[in-house]
Amino acid sequence: MVKVGVHVSIASSLDFAVDRANDAGCDVFQMFSRNPRGWSYLPLSDEVVELYRQKIRTTGILPVDHMPYLPNLASPKVEVYEKSVATLTSELDRCGALGIPYLVTHLGHHLGDGMAGGRERVIRAIDSALAASNSGAMLLLENTAGEKNSVGSSFEHIQGILDGLSDTKRIGVCFDTCHAFAAGYELRTEAGIAETLGQFDEQIGLKNIRIIHLNDTKGDKGSGLDRHEHIGLGFIGEDGFRHILHNKVFSSLPLVCETPVDERRDDRGNIRAVRDLAG
């Protein structure tokens, strides 16, 4: 059986995220540890930390944290960059307090001043945050969809960042299927998946993938469009996901769906679709 889950809300209290994941039938879940749309946040109370950890122990569900929306580790704007590094550091600390093993981060946008400068800032930001935090959490670099000025849409971009880091023992990769497909990597056929994973292995190493963001896409291959769709209902399609879920690399890793909730399908429906396609 594949290990699959969804991104869940932390509304009312962080520990409620575990309840929501359990109610949805998750084996793994992702959340934001704080309001993802602002810079400020409340510190974790001892009571919330203990409740969260207790519910994780009771359910056995694997938790994953995701960086908020505002940080941009590649930003040339000094204020945004400094806030982004501080946020990354604090999120690593929060993962440590909550016992969350993985923190997923986007690599940001260089805003037009060039890939080399953006990549250098990402490297410096990650080195600074890891040095400032004693958290045991692993930071996972997420591939992006190839949108304008984005850092991390190609495996070469991610390799360049890994090569520049001072220490990679606390670094892994979160592989997003929607983003990879939108960036031009083929995932609809067995041959395409083998070619994509072969390129990844050559550039980065398959052993570095720790989490899969399993998302279909509203944009065609190479579109650069970061728009997620229900599993099997987008351009990757049911046959594509059947091939993905029968590939031993993908099927052996925790799968997190960041899919819509609408009149067509909810979180339970996407979890069920993944399990059905996995056979």
N, C-alpha and C positions, 0 to 999 in steps of 0.2 A: 504494500500500500504506500502511495506517495504521502508525504507530509505536507499538508496544504492549509492555508488560512487566508485572512484578509487584514486590511488596515481597519482598526476600530477606533471609536471615539473615546476620549478621556473625560467627557462631560460629567460634571458634578464631583468626580473624584478619580484620581489615577487608578485606584484599585478596581473601579467599575469597568475599566478596559478589559481586565481579565475575565470578569463576569460576562461581558458582551462576547468576547472571543469564545468562551466556553459554551455559551448559548447558541452561537452560530455553528458549533461543531469544528472549531479550529484545532489543528495540531500545532500551528505556529501563528503568531499574530504580530502585526506592526502597529506602532502608535507614535504620536508626538508626546513627549513627556511634559509639554507646556503649550501655551497658546502659540500656534505656528505662524500667526500673522502679525506678531508684535515683537519688539526687542525686549521688553520687560517681562519678568516672570516672578512668581512667588517661590521662595525656597521650599524644599521638601521638608515636611514635618516628620518627626520620628514615628508618629502614629500612622501616617500614610505609607511610609516606607515599610513598616512592619506588616501592615495589612496587605500591601502589594506582594511582598515576598511570601507571605503565608499563602495567599491564593495561588501564586505560581507553584509553590511546593505541593499544594493540594491537587491542582489540576494537571501538573506536569506539562503545561503548554510552553513552548519556546517563545520568549518575548524578543522583539527587535524594536529598537528606537530609530526614529528618523529625524534628521535636522529640520528646523523650522524653514519657512519659505524665504524670509528676508535675507539671511546671510549670503554673501557672494565672495567666496574665497579667492576669486580671480580679479576682483574689482580694483581698478586703478585709483578709485576715490578713497582717500586716506581714512576718512571717518567710517565709511561703510566697511572697509577692509578691517580696521581695528575692532569694530563691533562684531564682525564675522568671526575673527579669531577668538575673541572673548566668548562668543556663543558656542563655538566648537569646543573650547576648553570646558565650559560649564556643562555642556551636554555629555561629554565624556565623564565628568564627575558625577552627574546625575545617574548615568548608566551604572557607574561603580556602586553608588549608594543603593540602587534598586536591584542590583544583581543582573542587569541586562547585558548579555554577552556581546551584542553587536549594535553599532551605531552607523546608520547609512547616511552618506552625505553626497549631494551633488557637488560638482567641481566648479561650477560657476560660469560666468561670462566675462570675457576680457574687455567688453564694451568698445571694441574697435581699435585698441592700441596694439594689437598683435598677439598671436598665439604664444610666442616665446615669453613675452612679459606676463601674460596671464598664467602660464604654466609655472613660471618662477615664483609668482606670488602664491599659488596654490601650494607649492612645495614648502615655501617659507611658513605659510599658515599652519600646515599640518605638522611640520617640525616643531613649531612654537607651542601648539596645543598639546601635542604628545609629551613634550618636555615639561609643561606646566601641570599636567594631570597625572596622578598616580593610579588612575582607574585601570582595571584589568580588561576593560571593554576593548574589542577590536573595532577599528574604524574601517568601514567598507566604502570604497570609492565606486560610485554608480556611473555606468556609462550613460551618455546623454543621446538625444535624438537627432543631433546634427542641426539644431536651430542656429540662427545667425549668432556669431561670436561665442558660441559655446565651447567649453573646454571639456574634453573627455568623450567626444562622440566617436572617435576611432580608437581601436586597440593600441595604435601607436602613441596616441596622446596619453593614454593611461600608463603605458610602458615608460614614456618619458618622465612622467611624474614619479613612478616607482623608482626609476633609476636615480632620480635626484634626491630622494629622501635619505636622511641620515640613518634611519633605522626602520626596517619594514616588518619587524616581528609582530607589531600590533596593527598591521595593515592587511586588508583583504579586498575582495571585489564583490559588489552586488551587480549581478547581470540582469538587466531589464530587457525582456523580449520585445516590447513595443519600441523602446528606444533603439535597440540594435537594428530592428527591421527598418525603422524610419531613417536610420543612418546609412542604410544600404546593404546590410548583411542579410543573406537569404536564410529564412527559417521555415519555409513552407514544405520543403522536401527533405528526404533522408540525405540526399547528396548535398543539398545546400546547408543543412545543419552540420554535416560532417566537415564541410569546407569552412564554415564559420568557426566551429570549435577548434579546427586545426589551426586557423589563423590566430585564435585567442591563445591556444597553447604555445604556439611559437613566440608570440609577442609577450605574453604575461605569465602563462602557466595555468592550466586548468585547476591545479591544486589550490589556487588562490581564490577561487569562487566559493563563497560561503553561503550566500542567499541568492535565490532567483526571484525577481519581480516578474510574475507571470501575468502578462497583460496582452490582450489583443489590441489592435490599433485602428483608428479611424482614417489613417493616412496610408497610402500605398508605399511600397518599398522605395527607399531613398527620398521620401517626401520631406524629411526633416520636421515632420509634424508630431509634436508630443501631445497626442490625444488618445487616451485609453478607451478601449471598448470591451464589452463583455467577451468572455472566453468563447472563441469559435464564431463570433458574430461580426468580426472585423476582417481586415485584409489578410491576416494570417490564416484565419478560418479553421473550421473543425479538423480538416485533414492535416493542416499544419500543426495544430496542437496535439493531434494524435501522434504524429511523428516526434514532436518535441517530448511528449510525456512517455514515449517508449524508448527514448534515448537514455542510456544509463547515466550520462553526466547530469542531465536535468532531473531525472526521476529519483536520483539518490540525494538530492539537495532539498532543503526546506523551500517551499513555494509560497510566496505571498502575492495575492491578487490585489491590485489597486484599481479595481473595476468600478463602474458606475453602480448606483442603486436607483432604479427607475421602474416604470410600469412593466418593462420587459423582464427584468430579473433583479433579485436582491443578492446579498452576500451569500446566503445559503445556496442560492441557485448557481452561483459561480463556483462555489466549492463542490457542489454536486456535479457540475459539468466537468470540472477537472478530474474528479474521481471516475466518472463514467468514461471519459476519453482515455484515461490511464489504464482502463480495463481491469 
